[in-house]
Amino acid sequence: MNDSIKSATDGQPLAGYERPTLKTIAYMTGLGITTVSRALKDAPDIGAETKERVRQVAQQIGYQPNRAGVRLRTGKTNVIALVLSVDEELMGFTTQMVFGITEILANTQYHLVVTPHTHARDPMIPIRYILDTGSADGVIISKLQPDDPRVRFMAERNMPFAAHGRTDMGIEHPYHDFDNEAYVYEAVRRLSQCGRKRIAVLLPPKQFSYHDFARRGFERGLRDFGLNEFPLHGIISNDTPLDQIKEVSRTLMSGTDCPDGLVSISGSSTIAFVAGVEETGKKVGTDIDVVSKQSADFLNWLRPEIHTMNEDIKLAGRELAKALLARIDGKPVEGLQTLSQPVWSSRAPKFGA
């Protein structure tokens, strides 16, 4: 048995041994190198049983294709870049998104690279780097703006990309989005059914597209159900530091002039706001009802009195990966735009509770 085979009993090459190659896999499976290569590329003329045998051996020995060689031969990197703001790590957003994407990429030649950045700096920096260095075949971005310079730049440079969110700039592009307008409207409906009259809404910052959708749903809900707004815009948003959200909530709820209902766009902001409410001695479900969006079914474990709707971030990851792969393959944008609807959590209290 040669050194590269001996090195791979735990799936990782050991120090001092050769890197596993296609030749290694061919030796271990008894197949030709060309057959092994085509099996790993999912060639249609290779049988399913052969492909599975080759993939299992490749995984067992820790085989990874030489990306530099792949790029020289094909002009491709076999890399998908996921560009996420560091603040999206709260409540496992990044983890769920990555899980969803990797489920789709698992049986392809593509590898996922997560590129973190902060919206406090120029969000174009990681995009320019990826395109200028040619370090990825496609890009996934989030936190879209109505007129997003990243979208314009990648469209002009013909870089395949998919966006977690929508724009309003006349450029058609692949996206997957959550219907925040529908969510906020249904949240206002739920608060109306609970008998609440003065409703506050904790929105995203104004520069993001989903602020506009959420605001539209809120205003429509107030009109349809005859409720009044308790204004929070300009004071806090779901990007405000959590300790500041808690302090604003405590101050608001300490007086008699306070909201009796809250719609929140994120689970972490909800926790901070509820902490402020409870510091005043008031109770959620009695003095104020709260409706929150969540990306994991955790809020009702902590506060079963909170009304919750779920946004499936893993689903978003899967949809974005499928759309991007289709775009890389040259498929038209039509059919690569999906919108998921809000679903009440099974653990949410019944309205009026």
Secondary structure, DSSP 8 states (H G I E B T S, - for coil): --HHHHTTTTSS--TTS----HHHHHHHHT--HHHHHHHHTT-TTS-HHHHHHHHHHHHHTT----HHHHHHHHS---EEEEEEEGGGGGGGHHHHHHHHHHHHHTTSS-EEEEEEE-TTS-THHHHHHHHHHT--SEEEEES--TT-HHHHHHHHTT--EEEES---SS----EEEE-HHHHHHHHHHHHHHTT--EEEEE---TTSHHHHHHHHHHHHHHHHHT-EE---TTT--TTS-HHHHHHHHHHHHHSSS--SEEEES-HHHHHHHHHHHHHTT--BTTTBEEEEEESSTTHHHH-TTSEEEE--HHHHHHHHHHHHHHHHTT--STT-EEEE--EE-TTS--TT-
